[in-house]
Amino acid sequence: MNIGLLGGTFDPIHCVHLMVAEYVRDAMHLDEIWFMPSHIPPHKEGREILHSSKRLEMVRLAIADTPHFQDFPFELDRNGPTYTIDTMRELRKQYPEHQFFFIIGGDMIDYLPHWHQIEELVRLIHFVGVPRPGYEPQNEYARRFVQLVPMPQIDISSSLIRQRVSNGQTVRFMIPEVVRKYIEENQLYGSRRTS
C-alpha cells in the first residue's frame, strides 16, 4: 500500500491537519494516511506539550469517521527527542511491502537540509510538501526530493487554538466538534469554555 505519514504534536489536532491529509491522499492517490503523534519533536524541546495520551485521544476522535485515516502512535513509546530517520528505519523493517510518503508543511520544506541524517532519509521515504501559494523551493533537497501538493491556505495553528481556548474565545469550526468537546470536558489548555 501507499501510505502517507502525517506527523506532529497535534496539540491539538485541527481542521487544517485534516484538510492537508485529505488533499495529499487525493493528489498522490494514497491508500491511507497515518496520523503519527510525536513524543518530543526536536524542534519543540522546551515547550510544555500536553500528555501524549490526551493528544492521541484527540487524534482518534478527529479521524474516527474516516476509514482511510488511521492513528499510528508509533513514536509515543520513545524516550527523548523523536527523529524521522529512526522512525523510517523501523517502519521500513516492519512494513517492507509499503511505500511511505512523509507529509511536511512549507516551513519544513526549507528546513530539510538540517534534518537529522537527511542523506539517508531521502533514500527511505518520499517527501510530499504542502507549501503556501507562490512558494519556490529554496534548496536542492526541496527541488529534488519533494513533491509539492498545492491546497487552499487557512491560517490556523495549534498554538492559535491553545491561545484562544486559554482566553475563553471560540474555537468552533477550527477543530472537529468531538475534539472541542473533549477539550472542554477535560478542561485542557487552561479554560472550561471553548464554544
C-alpha positions as YAML, in Angstrom:
chain: A
units: angstrom
residues:
- id: 1
  name: MET
  ca: [0.00, 0.00, 0.00]
- id: 2
  name: ASN
  ca: [0.96, 3.64, -0.44]
- id: 3
  name: ILE
  ca: [0.84, 5.27, 2.99]
- id: 4
  name: GLY
  ca: [1.00, 8.95, 3.82]
- id: 5
  name: LEU
  ca: [2.55, 9.79, 7.17]
- id: 6
  name: LEU
  ca: [1.42, 12.98, 8.86]
- id: 7
  name: GLY
  ca: [3.48, 13.60, 11.96]
- id: 8
  name: GLY
  ca: [3.13, 16.35, 14.51]
- id: 9
  name: THR
  ca: [2.44, 17.11, 18.11]
- id: 10
  name: PHE
  ca: [-1.30, 17.53, 17.39]
- id: 11
  name: ASP
  ca: [-1.59, 19.73, 20.46]
- id: 12
  name: PRO
  ca: [-4.43, 19.85, 19.49]
- id: 13
  name: ILE
  ca: [-5.26, 18.38, 16.09]
- id: 14
  name: HIS
  ca: [-7.27, 20.86, 14.00]
- id: 15
  name: CYS
  ca: [-9.17, 21.12, 10.73]
- id: 16
  name: VAL
  ca: [-6.15, 22.15, 8.66]
- id: 17
  name: HIS
  ca: [-4.36, 18.93, 9.65]
- id: 18
  name: LEU
  ca: [-7.35, 17.00, 8.33]
- id: 19
  name: MET
  ca: [-7.55, 19.07, 5.14]
- id: 20
  name: VAL
  ca: [-3.83, 18.56, 4.44]
- id: 21
  name: ALA
  ca: [-4.19, 14.82, 4.92]
- id: 22
  name: GLU
  ca: [-7.16, 14.59, 2.56]
- id: 23
  name: TYR
  ca: [-5.66, 16.83, -0.15]
- id: 24
  name: VAL
  ca: [-2.42, 14.83, -0.16]
- id: 25
  name: ARG
  ca: [-4.24, 11.49, -0.11]
- id: 26
  name: ASP
  ca: [-6.29, 12.52, -3.13]
- id: 27
  name: ALA
  ca: [-3.47, 14.22, -5.08]
- id: 28
  name: MET
  ca: [-0.97, 11.39, -4.53]
- id: 29
  name: HIS
  ca: [-3.52, 8.55, -4.82]
- id: 30
  name: LEU
  ca: [-2.56, 7.18, -1.41]
- id: 31
  name: ASP
  ca: [-4.37, 4.28, 0.21]
- id: 32
  name: GLU
  ca: [-4.25, 5.61, 3.76]
- id: 33
  name: ILE
  ca: [-2.95, 8.46, 5.87]
- id: 34
  name: TRP
  ca: [-1.40, 7.52, 9.20]
- id: 35
  name: PHE
  ca: [-1.52, 10.28, 11.83]
- id: 36
  name: MET
  ca: [1.64, 9.91, 13.88]
- id: 37
  name: PRO
  ca: [1.76, 12.00, 17.08]
- id: 38
  name: SER
  ca: [5.30, 12.87, 18.13]
- id: 39
  name: HIS
  ca: [6.68, 12.17, 21.56]
- id: 40
  name: ILE
  ca: [9.09, 15.11, 21.78]
- id: 41
  name: PRO
  ca: [9.85, 16.72, 18.40]
- id: 42
  name: PRO
  ca: [13.44, 18.05, 18.42]
- id: 43
  name: HIS
  ca: [12.31, 21.50, 17.21]
- id: 44
  name: LYS
  ca: [9.82, 21.87, 20.11]
- id: 45
  name: GLU
  ca: [12.01, 20.93, 23.05]
- id: 46
  name: GLY
  ca: [11.49, 23.34, 25.91]
- id: 47
  name: ARG
  ca: [7.79, 23.98, 25.27]
- id: 48
  name: GLU
  ca: [5.27, 22.30, 27.52]
- id: 49
  name: ILE
  ca: [3.30, 19.77, 25.47]
- id: 50
  name: LEU
  ca: [0.06, 18.10, 26.53]
- id: 51
  name: HIS
  ca: [0.49, 14.49, 27.67]
- id: 52
  name: SER
  ca: [0.71, 12.07, 24.75]
- id: 53
  name: SER
  ca: [-2.36, 10.07, 25.83]
- id: 54
  name: LYS
  ca: [-4.57, 13.16, 25.53]
- id: 55
  name: ARG
  ca: [-3.09, 14.20, 22.19]
- id: 56
  name: LEU
  ca: [-3.56, 10.68, 20.83]
- id: 57
  name: GLU
  ca: [-7.15, 10.57, 22.04]
- id: 58
  name: MET
  ca: [-7.92, 13.85, 20.24]
- id: 59
  name: VAL
  ca: [-6.43, 12.41, 17.03]
- id: 60
  name: ARG
  ca: [-8.55, 9.26, 17.39]
- id: 61
  name: LEU
  ca: [-11.70, 11.30, 17.96]
- id: 62
  name: ALA
  ca: [-10.97, 13.56, 14.98]
- id: 63
  name: ILE
  ca: [-10.44, 10.74, 12.46]
- id: 64
  name: ALA
  ca: [-12.87, 8.13, 13.79]
- id: 65
  name: ASP
  ca: [-15.35, 8.52, 10.93]
- id: 66
  name: THR
  ca: [-12.78, 8.48, 8.11]
- id: 67
  name: PRO
  ca: [-11.81, 4.90, 7.18]
- id: 68
  name: HIS
  ca: [-8.68, 5.86, 5.20]
- id: 69
  name: PHE
  ca: [-7.30, 7.84, 8.18]
- id: 70
  name: GLN
  ca: [-5.57, 5.80, 10.89]
- id: 71
  name: ASP
  ca: [-3.92, 6.75, 14.16]
- id: 72
  name: PHE
  ca: [-0.39, 5.45, 14.40]
- id: 73
  name: PRO
  ca: [1.15, 6.09, 17.86]
- id: 74
  name: PHE
  ca: [4.48, 4.56, 16.84]
- id: 75
  name: GLU
  ca: [6.65, 7.37, 18.22]
- id: 76
  name: LEU
  ca: [4.90, 7.81, 21.56]
- id: 77
  name: ASP
  ca: [6.72, 4.99, 23.34]
- id: 78
  name: ARG
  ca: [10.12, 6.52, 22.72]
- id: 79
  name: ASN
  ca: [12.21, 8.40, 25.24]
- id: 80
  name: GLY
  ca: [13.81, 11.70, 24.30]
- id: 81
  name: PRO
  ca: [13.59, 13.60, 21.00]
- id: 82
  name: THR
  ca: [11.98, 11.93, 18.01]
- id: 83
  name: TYR
  ca: [13.97, 11.83, 14.77]
- id: 84
  name: THR
  ca: [12.28, 10.93, 11.49]
- id: 85
  name: ILE
  ca: [15.24, 8.82, 10.37]
- id: 86
  name: ASP
  ca: [14.83, 6.44, 13.34]
- id: 87
  name: THR
  ca: [11.11, 6.12, 12.68]
- id: 88
  name: MET
  ca: [11.62, 5.41, 9.00]
- id: 89
  name: ARG
  ca: [14.30, 2.77, 9.55]
- id: 90
  name: GLU
  ca: [11.92, 0.92, 11.82]
- id: 91
  name: LEU
  ca: [8.89, 1.33, 9.55]
- id: 92
  name: ARG
  ca: [10.80, 0.01, 6.55]
- id: 93
  name: LYS
  ca: [11.69, -3.09, 8.59]
- id: 94
  name: GLN
  ca: [8.17, -3.66, 9.88]
- id: 95
  name: TYR
  ca: [6.31, -2.83, 6.65]
- id: 96
  name: PRO
  ca: [8.64, -3.68, 3.75]
- id: 97
  name: GLU
  ca: [5.67, -4.01, 1.38]
- id: 98
  name: HIS
  ca: [4.52, -0.39, 1.89]
- id: 99
  name: GLN
  ca: [5.68, 2.80, 0.20]
- id: 100
  name: PHE
  ca: [5.76, 5.75, 2.61]
- id: 101
  name: PHE
  ca: [5.11, 9.40, 1.79]
- id: 102
  name: PHE
  ca: [6.07, 11.85, 4.54]
- id: 103
  name: ILE
  ca: [3.90, 14.98, 4.53]
- id: 104
  name: ILE
  ca: [5.54, 18.27, 5.51]
- id: 105
  name: GLY
  ca: [4.48, 21.92, 5.55]
- id: 106
  name: GLY
  ca: [6.15, 24.79, 3.75]
- id: 107
  name: ASP
  ca: [8.33, 25.80, 6.69]
- id: 108
  name: MET
  ca: [9.75, 22.29, 6.98]
- id: 109
  name: ILE
  ca: [10.49, 22.06, 3.23]
- id: 110
  name: ASP
  ca: [13.10, 24.79, 3.54]
- id: 111
  name: TYR
  ca: [14.47, 23.21, 6.73]
- id: 112
  name: LEU
  ca: [15.13, 19.83, 5.05]
- id: 113
  name: PRO
  ca: [18.92, 20.28, 4.69]
- id: 114
  name: HIS
  ca: [19.09, 20.47, 8.51]
- id: 115
  name: TRP
  ca: [17.09, 17.29, 9.18]
- id: 116
  name: HIS
  ca: [18.97, 14.61, 11.11]
- id: 117
  name: GLN
  ca: [20.74, 12.27, 8.62]
- id: 118
  name: ILE
  ca: [18.87, 13.71, 5.63]
- id: 119
  name: GLU
  ca: [21.10, 11.93, 3.10]
- id: 120
  name: GLU
  ca: [19.84, 8.55, 4.25]
- id: 121
  name: LEU
  ca: [16.32, 9.78, 4.87]
- id: 122
  name: VAL
  ca: [15.71, 10.82, 1.27]
- id: 123
  name: ARG
  ca: [16.54, 7.24, 0.24]
- id: 124
  name: LEU
  ca: [13.98, 5.77, 2.66]
- id: 125
  name: ILE
  ca: [10.94, 7.93, 2.03]
- id: 126
  name: HIS
  ca: [9.12, 10.14, -0.46]
- id: 127
  name: PHE
  ca: [8.52, 13.69, 0.77]
- id: 128
  name: VAL
  ca: [5.28, 15.48, -0.02]
- id: 129
  name: GLY
  ca: [5.24, 19.21, 0.67]
- id: 130
  name: VAL
  ca: [2.19, 21.41, 1.21]
- id: 131
  name: PRO
  ca: [3.51, 24.93, 0.56]
- id: 132
  name: ARG
  ca: [1.91, 28.34, 0.64]
- id: 133
  name: PRO
  ca: [0.83, 29.86, -2.73]
- id: 134
  name: GLY
  ca: [3.73, 31.13, -4.82]
- id: 135
  name: TYR
  ca: [6.29, 29.04, -2.94]
- id: 136
  name: GLU
  ca: [9.54, 28.28, -4.76]
- id: 137
  name: PRO
  ca: [11.91, 25.61, -3.38]
- id: 138
  name: GLN
  ca: [14.90, 27.23, -1.70]
- id: 139
  name: ASN
  ca: [17.30, 24.29, -1.52]
- id: 140
  name: GLU
  ca: [18.47, 21.30, -3.51]
- id: 141
  name: TYR
  ca: [16.62, 18.80, -1.31]
- id: 142
  name: ALA
  ca: [13.33, 20.58, -1.87]
- id: 143
  name: ARG
  ca: [13.86, 20.75, -5.63]
- id: 144
  name: ARG
  ca: [14.98, 17.13, -5.98]
- id: 145
  name: PHE
  ca: [13.10, 15.20, -3.32]
- id: 146
  name: VAL
  ca: [9.82, 16.96, -2.51]
- id: 147
  name: GLN
  ca: [6.60, 16.50, -4.49]
- id: 148
  name: LEU
  ca: [4.57, 19.68, -3.98]
- id: 149
  name: VAL
  ca: [0.80, 19.49, -3.48]
- id: 150
  name: PRO
  ca: [-0.92, 22.88, -3.57]
- id: 151
  name: MET
  ca: [-4.01, 23.45, -1.47]
- id: 152
  name: PRO
  ca: [-6.08, 26.35, -0.14]
- id: 153
  name: GLN
  ca: [-4.44, 28.21, 2.70]
- id: 154
  name: ILE
  ca: [-6.17, 28.68, 6.03]
- id: 155
  name: ASP
  ca: [-4.13, 30.29, 8.78]
- id: 156
  name: ILE
  ca: [-5.00, 28.06, 11.74]
- id: 157
  name: SER
  ca: [-2.39, 26.61, 14.08]
- id: 158
  name: SER
  ca: [-2.43, 24.58, 17.26]
- id: 159
  name: SER
  ca: [-0.81, 27.48, 19.12]
- id: 160
  name: LEU
  ca: [-3.63, 29.81, 17.99]
- id: 161
  name: ILE
  ca: [-6.22, 27.30, 19.24]
- id: 162
  name: ARG
  ca: [-4.46, 26.90, 22.60]
- id: 163
  name: GLN
  ca: [-4.32, 30.67, 22.98]
- id: 164
  name: ARG
  ca: [-7.99, 31.14, 22.11]
- id: 165
  name: VAL
  ca: [-9.07, 28.37, 24.48]
- id: 166
  name: SER
  ca: [-6.95, 29.87, 27.25]
- id: 167
  name: ASN
  ca: [-8.60, 33.27, 26.61]
- id: 168
  name: GLY
  ca: [-12.10, 31.78, 26.62]
- id: 169
  name: GLN
  ca: [-12.60, 32.53, 22.91]
- id: 170
  name: THR
  ca: [-14.44, 30.28, 20.48]
- id: 171
  name: VAL
  ca: [-12.62, 27.61, 18.50]
- id: 172
  name: ARG
  ca: [-15.79, 26.18, 16.98]
- id: 173
  name: PHE
  ca: [-15.21, 25.03, 13.36]
- id: 174
  name: MET
  ca: [-11.44, 25.39, 13.78]
- id: 175
  name: ILE
  ca: [-11.27, 21.92, 15.30]
- id: 176
  name: PRO
  ca: [-13.62, 18.95, 14.93]
- id: 177
  name: GLU
  ca: [-16.59, 19.23, 17.27]
- id: 178
  name: VAL
  ca: [-15.67, 16.00, 19.09]
- id: 179
  name: VAL
  ca: [-12.22, 17.44, 19.82]
- id: 180
  name: ARG
  ca: [-13.73, 20.72, 21.03]
- id: 181
  name: LYS
  ca: [-15.96, 18.81, 23.44]
- id: 182
  name: TYR
  ca: [-13.03, 16.69, 24.65]
- id: 183
  name: ILE
  ca: [-11.01, 19.85, 25.39]
- id: 184
  name: GLU
  ca: [-13.94, 21.37, 27.21]
- id: 185
  name: GLU
  ca: [-14.81, 18.24, 29.22]
- id: 186
  name: ASN
  ca: [-11.19, 17.72, 30.26]
- id: 187
  name: GLN
  ca: [-10.54, 21.41, 30.89]
- id: 188
  name: LEU
  ca: [-7.44, 21.40, 28.69]
- id: 189
  name: TYR
  ca: [-5.34, 24.44, 27.81]
- id: 190
  name: GLY
  ca: [-6.46, 26.45, 30.82]
- id: 191
  name: SER
  ca: [-10.12, 27.08, 30.12]
- id: 192
  name: ARG
  ca: [-13.52, 25.48, 30.56]
- id: 193
  name: ARG
  ca: [-15.14, 27.31, 27.67]
- id: 194
  name: THR
  ca: [-14.23, 26.54, 24.04]
- id: 195
  name: SER
  ca: [-17.51, 27.16, 22.22]
...
